[in-house]
Amino acid sequence: MSWFQKIMPREEKFFDYFEQHAKTLVLGSRALRELLEPGSDIAACAARVSKFENDADEVTREVMLAVRRTFITPFDRSDIQGLVASMDDAIDQMKQTSKGILLYEVTEFDPKMRAIADLVIGAADITVDMIDALRHMKKNSNRLMAMAVKMQRLEEQSDDLHDAGLRELFRLHRANDPMGFIVGGEIYAHLEKVLDRFEDVANHINTIVVEHL
């Protein structure tokens, strides 16, 4: 069966789906970053994040259907499902972040929150590059691994910003506004989790590459 699979044409549309999904991550990350800008229309930005999350869900459904209908896939079906699910988790977390901001009626944001959102944009851009390189993973294996390391560094930077932001919130609110600390901490936690989800995406891609070297 292994020789038969090698001569059968592989279904390449999965890479098109991955690229389509990655574009929603980029659009979602930019809408989230705009939401945090002073004077932004928070509700409108949150609606855009939700719209891109819905678009991503549609792509994910197409991938799950294609996995069941395709005889020869470019790599293991479980890896395809795991990769698109991790990408979906990233934009889901962006949506959760914007929903939390609306729920708590937050209208002002710390500079470190915007700094983490800048890292989210960077992580989305890295994801696009990794998905593009994944089409020819053997040729691009070193590049893919280097980008995975770069993603890990962005996640580490978000951890540092998260911790520093919490310290500043505590100093600012501990005397007179404990709820301000709690709400601000929730927003920081949501933003930091977005980077965690992007690191999961990079790790999934890295695992696929290692399995096919």
Helices and strands as residue ranges (DSSP letters): H 2-7, H 13-35, H 42-69, H 77-103, H 111-134, H 141-173, H 178-211
